[in-house]
């Protein structure tokens, strides 16, 4: 008869790491078993289950000068975790844990104030790339307000007339079967804006277990912050490998 134990304990024994480290890896979405992402660290699993652990990519510096630091954030790392690596600087924008790409930090308060004003007045160009379920063959403008609520510390957003104004413009890049690679430019920066807007438009992002379409062979939200322009700066983060070799079928 098979023996069972908590997933994080089985993982800890397999990898020779502490229980807390094993739980952290699962919580970050870095652990897979039987072709699927392990979601619940305390789930009961067979003690002989084999896990695969994805290595967390490093944070890369794209550019820096006396005023600004531009980083390429890897997926599976929260914005706060990135900020803790650069405690002397001030975070200017956030990305979801599973979203990769351009993150900006101010190096002084004077630049921070000017930059925040640009964000608030929607003068910052923000371009993303996403893989969605559905065919996108022409430009789509999604101008729908978004309402964000918090439940037990977790933010959740939805299209709601009581929400704040939000606008996303979707451009086709590639269509294969019933999947599309799209460029998304956002005029605003609401919580989970792109994920919510694309799902509302019937184009859920592949790998998005909350708003989109989970995928057995993908363990992250296929959303990448590719390009950000502010003042005279123009920063670009190279698309991760999964956006280039993704098997649409």
C-alpha positions in Angstrom: 0.0 0.0 0.0 1.4 3.4 -1.0 2.6 5.8 1.7 1.7 9.5 1.6 3.1 12.7 3.1 2.9 16.4 2.5 4.2 17.5 -0.9 6.8 19.9 0.6 8.1 17.2 2.9 8.5 14.7 0.1 10.2 17.4 -2.0 12.5 18.4 0.9 13.7 14.8 1.2 14.2 14.4 -2.5 16.2 17.6 -2.9 18.0 17.4 0.4 16.7 20.8 1.5 14.8 22.2 4.5 11.0 21.9 4.7 10.7 25.7 4.6 12.8 25.9 1.5 10.7 23.2 -0.2 7.5 25.0 0.7 8.9 28.3 -0.7 9.8 26.6 -4.0 6.3 25.3 -4.3 4.7 28.6 -3.4 6.8 30.3 -6.1 5.4 27.9 -8.7 8.8 26.4 -9.5 7.9 22.7 -8.8 6.2 20.3 -11.1 5.1 16.7 -10.8 3.5 14.4 -13.4 3.6 17.2 -16.0 1.8 19.7 -13.8 2.7 22.6 -11.5 2.4 21.7 -7.8 0.1 24.3 -6.3 -0.6 23.2 -2.8 2.5 22.6 -0.6 0.5 20.7 2.1 -1.3 18.4 -0.3 -0.9 14.7 0.4 1.2 12.9 -2.3 2.9 9.5 -2.6 6.3 9.5 -0.8 7.9 8.1 -4.0 6.6 11.0 -6.2 9.3 12.5 -8.4 9.5 16.3 -8.6 11.2 18.6 -11.1 12.4 22.0 -9.8 12.8 24.9 -12.2 15.8 27.1 -11.4 15.0 30.8 -10.8 16.6 33.1 -13.3 18.7 36.0 -12.1 17.6 39.6 -12.1 19.4 41.4 -14.9 20.4 45.0 -15.1 19.3 46.6 -18.4 20.6 50.1 -17.7 21.5 52.5 -14.9 22.7 56.1 -14.5 22.5 58.6 -11.6 18.7 58.7 -11.7 17.3 55.4 -12.8 17.8 51.7 -12.7 16.1 49.4 -15.2 15.9 45.7 -14.5 14.7 42.6 -16.3 12.7 40.8 -13.7 12.5 37.0 -14.0 9.1 35.2 -13.6 8.4 33.5 -10.2 9.9 36.4 -8.3 7.7 39.1 -6.7 8.3 42.8 -7.2 9.0 43.1 -3.4 11.6 40.3 -3.6 13.3 42.3 -6.4 13.1 45.5 -4.4 14.8 43.8 -1.4 17.8 43.1 -3.7 18.1 46.9 -4.3 17.2 48.4 -0.9 18.9 51.7 -1.7 16.6 52.5 -4.6 12.9 53.3 -4.9 10.5 51.0 -6.9 8.6 52.8 -9.6 6.4 50.0 -11.1 5.3 46.5 -10.1 4.9 43.3 -12.1 2.9 40.2 -11.1 5.0 37.3 -9.7 4.7 35.2 -12.9 5.2 38.2 -15.3 8.7 38.9 -16.5 10.3 42.0 -18.0 11.1 45.7 -17.4 11.0 47.0 -13.8 12.1 50.5 -13.0 13.7 52.0 -9.8 14.5 55.6 -9.0 17.9 56.4 -7.5 16.9 59.6 -5.8 13.7 61.2 -4.5 13.8 64.1 -7.0 13.7 61.7 -9.9 11.1 59.5 -8.2 8.7 62.5 -7.9 9.1 63.4 -11.6 8.7 59.7 -12.6 5.6 59.1 -10.5 4.0 62.2 -12.1 4.6 60.6 -15.6 3.0 57.4 -14.5 0.0 59.2 -13.0 -0.6 61.2 -16.1 -0.3 58.1 -18.3 2.8 59.5 -20.1 4.8 56.3 -19.8 4.7 53.9 -22.8 4.2 50.3 -21.6 4.4 47.4 -24.1 3.8 43.8 -23.2 3.8 40.5 -25.1 1.3 37.7 -24.3 0.3 34.3 -25.7 -3.5 34.0 -25.6 -6.1 31.4 -26.4 -8.0 32.6 -29.5 -7.3 34.2 -32.8 -6.2 37.8 -33.0 -6.1 39.1 -36.6 -6.7 42.8 -36.1 -6.1 45.5 -33.6 -8.5 45.4 -30.6 -9.1 48.3 -28.2 -10.3 47.4 -24.7 -11.5 50.4 -22.8 -13.2 49.0 -19.7 -13.0 50.1 -16.0 -11.3 47.8 -13.6 -12.3 47.2 -10.0 -9.7 45.7 -7.6 -10.6 44.1 -4.3 -8.6 42.3 -1.7 -9.4 39.0 0.0 -7.1 37.8 2.8 -4.3 40.0 1.4 -4.7 38.7 -2.2 -5.7 41.3 -4.9 -8.3 40.3 -7.5 -9.6 42.5 -10.3 -12.5 42.5 -12.7 -14.2 44.6 -15.3 -16.8 46.7 -13.4 -18.5 50.0 -14.1 -17.6 51.0 -10.5 -13.9 50.5 -11.2 -11.2 52.9 -12.4 -10.7 53.8 -16.1 -8.4 51.3 -17.9 -7.4 51.0 -21.5 -5.5 48.3 -23.3 -4.7 48.1 -27.0 -4.0 44.6 -28.5 -2.0 44.1 -31.7 -1.7 40.8 -33.6 1.8 39.4 -33.9 1.4 35.7 -34.8 -1.5 33.2 -35.1 -1.0 29.4 -35.0 -4.1 27.2 -34.8 -6.4 28.8 -32.1 -3.6 30.5 -30.3 -2.1 34.0 -30.8 1.0 35.9 -29.8 0.0 39.6 -29.2 1.5 42.9 -28.3 -0.4 44.8 -25.7 0.1 48.5 -25.0 -1.6 49.9 -21.9 -2.4 53.5 -21.2 -3.1 52.9 -17.5 -1.6 50.6 -15.0 -4.4 48.9 -13.0 -3.8 45.7 -11.0 -3.8 42.7 -13.3 -5.1 45.0 -16.1 -3.9 43.0 -19.1 -4.9 39.6 -17.7 -8.4 40.9 -16.8 -8.9 42.8 -20.1 -7.8 39.9 -22.3 -9.9 37.4 -20.5 -12.9 39.9 -20.8 -12.3 40.0 -24.5 -12.4 36.3 -24.8 -8.7 36.0 -25.2 -7.4 34.4 -21.9 -3.7 34.3 -21.4 -2.2 30.9 -21.5 -0.9 29.7 -18.1 -3.0 32.2 -16.1 -4.8 30.0 -13.5 -6.7 32.9 -12.1 -8.1 34.9 -15.0 -7.0 33.0 -18.1 -6.4 29.4 -19.2 -4.2 27.0 -17.3 -1.9 24.8 -19.4 -0.5 21.4 -18.5 2.8 22.1 -20.2 3.2 25.7 -19.1 3.9 26.7 -15.4 3.7 30.5 -15.7 1.5 33.3 -17.0 2.7 33.9 -20.6 2.9 37.7 -20.1 6.1 39.7 -20.5 6.8 43.4 -20.0 8.9 43.9 -23.1 9.3 47.7 -23.5 9.0 50.8 -21.3 9.6 54.4 -22.3 9.8 57.3 -19.8 11.2 60.7 -20.5 14.0 60.2 -23.0 14.7 56.6 -21.7 13.7 53.5 -23.8 14.2 50.2 -22.1 13.6 46.7 -23.6 13.7 43.2 -22.0 14.3 40.3 -24.3 11.4 37.9 -24.5 12.0 34.7 -22.4 12.6 31.5 -24.3 9.1 30.2 -23.8 7.7 33.0 -25.9 9.8 32.1 -28.8 9.7 28.3 -28.9 6.2 27.9 -27.4 4.3 25.0 -29.0 1.1 26.6 -29.9 -0.5 23.3 -30.6 
